[in-house]
Amino acid sequence: MTRIGLLSDTHGHIHKAVYTFFENCDEIWHAGDLGNITTADTLAAFKPFRAVYGNIDGGPIRQTYPEILEFSCEKVKVLMMHIGGYPGRYESKARQAIVQHKPKLFISGHSHILKVMHDPKYHLLHINPGAAGKSGFHKHITMIRFCIENDNIKDLEVFEGKR
């Protein structure tokens, strides 16, 4: 079983709750808009780390992290990108990547709105963890943790706190 901590849109700010909420996680995944390379390096020093770059991320982040990341965790194929949309309203690049890679789990960020939705058309679970940073219109920060065991995605928990 792999325990995942998922966040997005930190915009250069790591909330102190990251360290307690993700304490028992095996990996941290970041769905873009890290804000700066220091944020990425700090999270990577805390736990094994995967990330994609977002629309606000500059050169150092774009040189280190891809726009689209496709990988497997246990027996779950994962596709992660920053600007992806959601079931029924995917961005065209996201739709193309979903059709090509056929993930069981599609993760995106960008909207600052937490969403967890099943997509029956593409047979996947879509997760957007919302925003964990200070910048943006959101009033609360959100993060998600969940487990992947074999081909099951389970035990999803949401953190919501003050910015």
C-alpha positions, -999 to +999 in steps of 0.1 A: +000+000+000+013+035-009+000+065+010-001+097-011-003+133-001-017+155-029-016+192-032-016+220-059-013+257-063+011+264-034+023+295-052+055+295-032+040+290+002+041+257+022+014+258+049+026+243+082-002+217+080+015+200+051+040+185+076+014+170+099-013+161+073+013+143+051+034+129+080+024+093+074+024+096+036+050+077+015+050+103-014+039+138-021+024+147-055+020+183-066-003+192-094+014+225-105+019+261-097+046+254-072+056+290-073+094+286-070+120+258-070+126+263-032+090+251-026+097+220-047+131+213-030+116+217+004+088+192-003+112+168-020+134+169+012+104+160+033+091+130+012+097+114-022+082+139-046+065+141-080+053+172-096+042+189-128+047+226-137+019+250-137+011+282-157+028+305-131+060+284-129+091+297-144+123+283-159+139+264-130+106+245-123+099+239-160+134+226-165+130+201-136+094+190-138+073+181-169+040+196-181+024+162-182+034+133-160+023+097-166+034+070-143+022+039-123+017+037-086+012+001-076-012-011-103-028+023-109-019+042-140-018+080-131-019+110-153-011+144-138-011+179-154-019+214-141-046+227-164-068+197-171-105+206-164-128+179-151-151+152-164-173+165-191-152+197-194-116+186-200-092+210-216-083+196-251-047+187-242-060+168-212-086+150-232-059+140-257-036+128-229-064+108-213-073+091-246-036+083-252-026+071-218-059+057-204-052+064-168-072+051-139-065+083-119-063+118-135-050+146-114-051+183-122-049+216-103-053+252-115-089+259-106-083+263-068-115+243-064-113+208-047-131+182-068-132+144-067-153+130-095-157+096-112-156+098-150-177+069-164-168+079-200-130+074-195-133+049-166-112+070-142-112+089-110-105+127-113-090+145-084-082+182-081-069+189-046-078+226-047-052+252-035-027+248-007-012+283-010-021+319+000-025+333-035-059+332-053-095+336-046-100+306-023-108+313+013-094+280+027-065+258+018-072+223+008-051+191+005-059+155+000-044+122+011-053+088+000-040+053-005-033+031-035-033-006-029-028-028-059-054-013-083-076+003-056-077+040-048-091+043-013-092+060+021-094+095+006-092+123+033-095+161+028-077+187+048-093+222+049-078+250+069-073+287+071-049+303+046 
